[in-house]
Every structure is written in C-alpha cells, then in structure tokens.
C-alpha cells in the first residue's frame, strides 16, 4: 500500500502538455534529468465478444480472457510507493458505466484473467471492456519544458466490463 497521489484526473480528451496536466497524472519513476507521469484521457468501451442465443432453448456459458494494465511498448513502471484512485465514467451510445479504479505498481504489468459470461435462452449479449487512453508526459529538468514522450499513446485496459442487449454504435 503506497501513499495516495492527490489530484489524478481523467481528461475528456488529450490535454495540453502543461504543468497542470503533469500534476494531474500518475507519477512514474524518473531520472535526475527527467520527471514522468502517465496522463489519462478519453475513456471508452471496446467490444470483446458477443453471443447470439436467440435461436436456442438453452443457456450458453462463455469464457473469455481479459487483459488489464497499460499497453505501453517501452517498460514503464509505477513506483511501489504510489497509489492513485480515480473515478471514471465510460459513456458510449447511451450505455454509461461508472467505476472507481486504483492505480498502483500492479498496473505496470498486464494481467490476464478469465471472465465467465452466461446468456439465457432466446437472448443475445454484447460484452464491452472499458479502456482509457494513456500517454506519458515528461518534464525536462534542464530546459524546464513539458512534452509528450515518443512512446506515443497507449491503452490502459481496465477491469470494467459492461454488457448490452444490442450492439453499441461504433464511434
């Protein structure tokens, strides 16, 4: 259990590279030349599966492996001493899912869990996973400038799942 990070925020879109944005991020391990923080923005839902059981008289059970964590290409680690809790709302085509997420060093690695879904007879279900765009904002201690890392944006795959009777429109 690390110390909480005040002010972690999820922005509705990619924010500007400023001090306020940096202070709203999740601190990362840095160096003497550079401080880094993960900035979270634009929460969304992605479809991870569907079952159309409308022509069946029996319940169907389906299992799916769901990965959570940051998908940065370069090794990125949240300090063991950091813990950040944030409320997030995923909204897509009339489906709203609200959750609270706690980011800690465990989010530095992708984790895969198996989720089980059941669909009753004569029904269909579309299953979605919540994700948040994330990007590393840096502060160069020599130039005193903020800038986006060349690692580019990545998805932060969450453990937030939602189902819908009908497919959500692609946005």
Secondary structure as a PSIPRED ss2 file (coil, helix, strand):
# PSIPRED VFORMAT (PSIPRED V4.0)

   1 X C   1.000  0.000  0.000
   2 X C   1.000  0.000  0.000
   3 X E   0.000  0.000  1.000
   4 X E   0.000  0.000  1.000
   5 X C   1.000  0.000  0.000
   6 X C   1.000  0.000  0.000
   7 X C   1.000  0.000  0.000
   8 X C   1.000  0.000  0.000
   9 X C   1.000  0.000  0.000
  10 X E   0.000  0.000  1.000
  11 X E   0.000  0.000  1.000
  12 X C   1.000  0.000  0.000
  13 X C   1.000  0.000  0.000
  14 X C   1.000  0.000  0.000
  15 X C   1.000  0.000  0.000
  16 X C   1.000  0.000  0.000
  17 X C   1.000  0.000  0.000
  18 X C   1.000  0.000  0.000
  19 X H   0.000  1.000  0.000
  20 X H   0.000  1.000  0.000
  21 X H   0.000  1.000  0.000
  22 X H   0.000  1.000  0.000
  23 X H   0.000  1.000  0.000
  24 X C   1.000  0.000  0.000
  25 X C   1.000  0.000  0.000
  26 X E   0.000  0.000  1.000
  27 X E   0.000  0.000  1.000
  28 X E   0.000  0.000  1.000
  29 X C   1.000  0.000  0.000
  30 X C   1.000  0.000  0.000
  31 X C   1.000  0.000  0.000
  32 X C   1.000  0.000  0.000
  33 X C   1.000  0.000  0.000
  34 X E   0.000  0.000  1.000
  35 X E   0.000  0.000  1.000
  36 X E   0.000  0.000  1.000
  37 X E   0.000  0.000  1.000
  38 X E   0.000  0.000  1.000
  39 X E   0.000  0.000  1.000
  40 X E   0.000  0.000  1.000
  41 X E   0.000  0.000  1.000
  42 X E   0.000  0.000  1.000
  43 X E   0.000  0.000  1.000
  44 X E   0.000  0.000  1.000
  45 X E   0.000  0.000  1.000
  46 X E   0.000  0.000  1.000
  47 X E   0.000  0.000  1.000
  48 X E   0.000  0.000  1.000
  49 X E   0.000  0.000  1.000
  50 X E   0.000  0.000  1.000
  51 X E   0.000  0.000  1.000
  52 X E   0.000  0.000  1.000
  53 X C   1.000  0.000  0.000
  54 X C   1.000  0.000  0.000
  55 X C   1.000  0.000  0.000
  56 X C   1.000  0.000  0.000
  57 X C   1.000  0.000  0.000
  58 X C   1.000  0.000  0.000
  59 X C   1.000  0.000  0.000
  60 X E   0.000  0.000  1.000
  61 X E   0.000  0.000  1.000
  62 X E   0.000  0.000  1.000
  63 X E   0.000  0.000  1.000
  64 X E   0.000  0.000  1.000
  65 X E   0.000  0.000  1.000
  66 X E   0.000  0.000  1.000
  67 X E   0.000  0.000  1.000
  68 X E   0.000  0.000  1.000
  69 X E   0.000  0.000  1.000
  70 X E   0.000  0.000  1.000
  71 X C   1.000  0.000  0.000
  72 X C   1.000  0.000  0.000
  73 X C   1.000  0.000  0.000
  74 X C   1.000  0.000  0.000
  75 X C   1.000  0.000  0.000
  76 X C   1.000  0.000  0.000
  77 X C   1.000  0.000  0.000
  78 X E   0.000  0.000  1.000
  79 X C   1.000  0.000  0.000
  80 X C   1.000  0.000  0.000
  81 X C   1.000  0.000  0.000
  82 X E   0.000  0.000  1.000
  83 X E   0.000  0.000  1.000
  84 X E   0.000  0.000  1.000
  85 X E   0.000  0.000  1.000
  86 X E   0.000  0.000  1.000
  87 X E   0.000  0.000  1.000
  88 X E   0.000  0.000  1.000
  89 X E   0.000  0.000  1.000
  90 X E   0.000  0.000  1.000
  91 X E   0.000  0.000  1.000
  92 X E   0.000  0.000  1.000
  93 X C   1.000  0.000  0.000
  94 X C   1.000  0.000  0.000
  95 X E   0.000  0.000  1.000
  96 X E   0.000  0.000  1.000
  97 X E   0.000  0.000  1.000
  98 X E   0.000  0.000  1.000
  99 X E   0.000  0.000  1.000
 100 X E   0.000  0.000  1.000
 101 X E   0.000  0.000  1.000
 102 X E   0.000  0.000  1.000
 103 X E   0.000  0.000  1.000
 104 X C   1.000  0.000  0.000
 105 X H   0.000  1.000  0.000
 106 X H   0.000  1.000  0.000
 107 X H   0.000  1.000  0.000
 108 X H   0.000  1.000  0.000
 109 X C   1.000  0.000  0.000
 110 X C   1.000  0.000  0.000
 111 X E   0.000  0.000  1.000
 112 X E   0.000  0.000  1.000
 113 X E   0.000  0.000  1.000
 114 X E   0.000  0.000  1.000
 115 X E   0.000  0.000  1.000
 116 X E   0.000  0.000  1.000
 117 X E   0.000  0.000  1.000
 118 X E   0.000  0.000  1.000
 119 X E   0.000  0.000  1.000
 120 X C   1.000  0.000  0.000
 121 X C   1.000  0.000  0.000
 122 X C   1.000  0.000  0.000
 123 X C   1.000  0.000  0.000
 124 X E   0.000  0.000  1.000
 125 X E   0.000  0.000  1.000
 126 X E   0.000  0.000  1.000
 127 X E   0.000  0.000  1.000
 128 X E   0.000  0.000  1.000
 129 X E   0.000  0.000  1.000
 130 X E   0.000  0.000  1.000
 131 X E   0.000  0.000  1.000
 132 X E   0.000  0.000  1.000
 133 X E   0.000  0.000  1.000
 134 X E   0.000  0.000  1.000
 135 X E   0.000  0.000  1.000
 136 X E   0.000  0.000  1.000
 137 X E   0.000  0.000  1.000
 138 X E   0.000  0.000  1.000
 139 X E   0.000  0.000  1.000
 140 X E   0.000  0.000  1.000
 141 X C   1.000  0.000  0.000
 142 X C   1.000  0.000  0.000
 143 X C   1.000  0.000  0.000
 144 X C   1.000  0.000  0.000
 145 X E   0.000  0.000  1.000
 146 X E   0.000  0.000  1.000
 147 X E   0.000  0.000  1.000
 148 X E   0.000  0.000  1.000
 149 X C   1.000  0.000  0.000
 150 X C   1.000  0.000  0.000
 151 X C   1.000  0.000  0.000
 152 X C   1.000  0.000  0.000
 153 X C   1.000  0.000  0.000
 154 X E   0.000  0.000  1.000
 155 X E   0.000  0.000  1.000
 156 X E   0.000  0.000  1.000
 157 X E   0.000  0.000  1.000
 158 X E   0.000  0.000  1.000
 159 X E   0.000  0.000  1.000
 160 X E   0.000  0.000  1.000
 161 X E   0.000  0.000  1.000
 162 X E   0.000  0.000  1.000
 163 X E   0.000  0.000  1.000
 164 X E   0.000  0.000  1.000
 165 X C   1.000  0.000  0.000
 166 X C   1.000  0.000  0.000
 167 X C   1.000  0.000  0.000
 168 X C   1.000  0.000  0.000
 169 X C   1.000  0.000  0.000
 170 X C   1.000  0.000  0.000
 171 X C   1.000  0.000  0.000
